[in-house]
Amino acid sequence: MYLHGSSRINPNGHLEIGGIDSIDLTAEYGTPLYVYDIGLIRERASSFKSAFDKAKVKAKVAYASKAFSSIAMIQLMQEEGLYLDIVSAGELFTALAAGFPAERIHFHGNNKSQDEIKLALEHGVGCIVIDNFHEIELLDLICRDLGIKTKILLRVTPGVNAYTHKYMTTGQIDSKFGFDLLNGQADEAIQLVTESASFEMSGFHYHLGSQIVDITRFVLAVDEIFKYIKKWKDHYSYVPQVLNLGGGFGIRYTDQDNPLTPEIYVEKIIEKVKEKVSELMIDIPEIWIEPGRSLVGEAGTTLYTVGSQKVVPSIRTYLAVDGGMSDNLRPSLYQAKHEAALANKMTETPDRIVTVAGKCCESGDTLIWDVPLPDPQAGDLLAVFCTGAYGYSMANNYNRLPRPAVVFVEDGEAQLVVKRETYEHILQLDLPYNTKASK
Ligand code: LLP
């Protein structure tokens, strides 16, 4: 078990995060509870930014808000001087409600609706990342209608396998995202957008996938895009001012993962970019990145109360907690792995291996298949680590379970930033059926 950021074992033998005993946190806010170690998020944000400063490269670091979008999280990212990546009007609406400056927002998505695009343009979103031909037409029409010109990037698919879970790869040829580099779609798109008066074509975007720990993938993608940058320079005299290299930087979920630090990810990528621009004798474009997981993933811990146990003799013991796939879909969806500990028994030696199951009515609702724990009992507090990215954001109400609360902790202070859902919230959109008898 590895403790990230400010997490430590306190003198009571309890897990402490951000200077607060996890037992006190759950006494106040209940379980399941997402706890974010805000200091660790700040540390990651500043590591990404300072890596670019050190390399003396003009850059924008945008938080991919899909990893966890909430008013407070977005305000934190603003405080840390980041930009923001959104993929829907819902994420835009949240960012605007947080008071995030629209001009610092980049709008992604492979099927943005007319209403979403209009909303983004009306609020002055800084850049639209165009994904496909349909969007070129749609955006062109809307810009003409509104009488405006908008900054855009073209999303391209570099044809690089990210060597991560199949559902988390996006940069390969067989992907629903972006214009293909190899088959000429990207060339056609460039011609269209550079001819249109509606667009200021700032450059290119790609995103290889998520939870990538192999740096060679990021470096290879730079090589690939620069083959085309050379071609576009030669054929269309077009040189990008911006190169957005996406997110996807892997983190340490378990001791099987060996991620690099934000500094090293950036350093290696920039090294390659610098090599390529000097070969082409062009100015280095402004480099944008959009990490989600690597900013918030390791900072999140979910605290659960242990309930029932079922021993299947000679096979396994299932230990059930008061949440599950409703608050962390990743193990069911991607076979994702997490480490865990009993937060109230941190100094006791784990003496058995158990399987942590959720309370949803589904056999696939297993949070961790095999985890060593010290004699778990009903009422113990289970901490599952590294749940800060795509935990709450993919949480759901399966079995009508209310979604947990979220607290930020830092320097001994806790702040509730998302309230726990109540049963009333669960019913709030329901309307009664007018039965035949009542008509
Ligand atoms: N930029 C773009 C265009 C993206 O599509 C994504 C993630 C990111 C940035 C941020 O990637 P990150 O740094 O967080 O890896 N639900 C999955 C992850 C899906 C990621 C989707 N796109 C999971 O739980 O692993």
Residues whose N, C-alpha, C, O or C-beta is under 5 A from the ligand:
A	BS01	LLP	A64 A67 H108 H207 G209 S210 Q211 G246 G247 G248 F249 E290 P291 G292 R293 S294 R330 A389 Y390
